[in-house]
């Protein structure tokens, strides 16, 4: 069973190079969509299909370097990494969009 870990600007780069597959959810504590998608993200992290994926959350306001690196201005923003390289990123509004990004990451 996979759990969701919290990451910071200080350790994100190290984590994406340590793990083959990583998904990062950039959140804002005031974001209603972030709150609405939290249970789905947690369920996906526990799904057997995604046991090889490291699930991370990062607070966008507290991690400006990473926020600028993936060039977003809103949340929830998801970024996926494979073998240290950014594979996919973008704003999401549904569990289906997160699942689609995860499935592309597994290919």
JOVEN-V649129 format. One record per residue. N is the residue number from 1. RES is the residue in one letter. PHI is phi in degrees with one decimal (999 if undefined). Layout:
n=N res=RES phi=PHI
n=N res=RES phi=PHI
This chain:
n=1 res=X phi=999
n=2 res=X phi=-91.2
n=3 res=X phi=-115.4
n=4 res=X phi=-94.9
n=5 res=X phi=-104.9
n=6 res=X phi=-93.8
n=7 res=X phi=-125.2
n=8 res=X phi=-128.9
n=9 res=X phi=-54.7
n=10 res=X phi=-65.5
n=11 res=X phi=-118.5
n=12 res=X phi=-60.5
n=13 res=X phi=-58.0
n=14 res=X phi=-62.3
n=15 res=X phi=-65.4
n=16 res=X phi=-70.7
n=17 res=X phi=-89.2
n=18 res=X phi=-77.4
n=19 res=X phi=-106.0
n=20 res=X phi=-68.3
n=21 res=X phi=-127.7
n=22 res=X phi=-138.1
n=23 res=X phi=-123.0
n=24 res=X phi=-121.3
n=25 res=X phi=-108.2
n=26 res=X phi=-86.3
n=27 res=X phi=-126.1
n=28 res=X phi=-130.4
n=29 res=X phi=-62.8
n=30 res=X phi=-94.7
n=31 res=X phi=-82.3
n=32 res=X phi=-68.9
n=33 res=X phi=-66.7
n=34 res=X phi=-57.9
n=35 res=X phi=-65.1
n=36 res=X phi=-66.9
n=37 res=X phi=-86.7
n=38 res=X phi=-55.7
n=39 res=X phi=-62.7
n=40 res=X phi=-66.4
n=41 res=X phi=-62.7
n=42 res=X phi=-65.4
n=43 res=X phi=-64.9
n=44 res=X phi=-63.8
n=45 res=X phi=-63.1
n=46 res=X phi=-93.6
n=47 res=X phi=-70.2
n=48 res=X phi=-57.0
n=49 res=X phi=-62.9
n=50 res=X phi=-112.5
n=51 res=X phi=-65.6
n=52 res=X phi=-89.9
n=53 res=X phi=-107.5
n=54 res=X phi=-85.9
n=55 res=X phi=-96.7
n=56 res=X phi=-127.4
n=57 res=X phi=-122.2
n=58 res=X phi=-137.5
n=59 res=X phi=-78.2
n=60 res=X phi=-61.0
n=61 res=X phi=-70.4
n=62 res=X phi=-90.3
n=63 res=X phi=-132.6
n=64 res=X phi=-66.8
n=65 res=X phi=-66.0
n=66 res=X phi=-65.6
n=67 res=X phi=-59.9
n=68 res=X phi=-69.3
n=69 res=X phi=-60.3
n=70 res=X phi=-93.2
n=71 res=X phi=51.9
n=72 res=X phi=-129.3
n=73 res=X phi=-131.3
n=74 res=X phi=-146.8
n=75 res=X phi=-131.2
n=76 res=X phi=-78.7
n=77 res=X phi=-115.3
n=78 res=X phi=-114.7
n=79 res=X phi=-128.8
n=80 res=X phi=-117.5
n=81 res=X phi=-129.0
n=82 res=X phi=-131.9
n=83 res=X phi=51.4
n=84 res=X phi=82.4
n=85 res=X phi=-109.2
n=86 res=X phi=-64.7
n=87 res=X phi=-100.5
n=88 res=X phi=-154.8
n=89 res=X phi=-161.2
n=90 res=X phi=162.4
n=91 res=X phi=-73.0
n=92 res=X phi=-127.0
n=93 res=X phi=-129.4
n=94 res=X phi=-150.7
n=95 res=X phi=-62.8
n=96 res=X phi=-62.0
n=97 res=X phi=-67.4
n=98 res=X phi=-66.2
n=99 res=X phi=-60.5
n=100 res=X phi=-60.7
n=101 res=X phi=-65.3
n=102 res=X phi=-63.9
n=103 res=X phi=-64.6
n=104 res=X phi=-65.3
n=105 res=X phi=-67.0
n=106 res=X phi=-77.6
n=107 res=X phi=-71.4
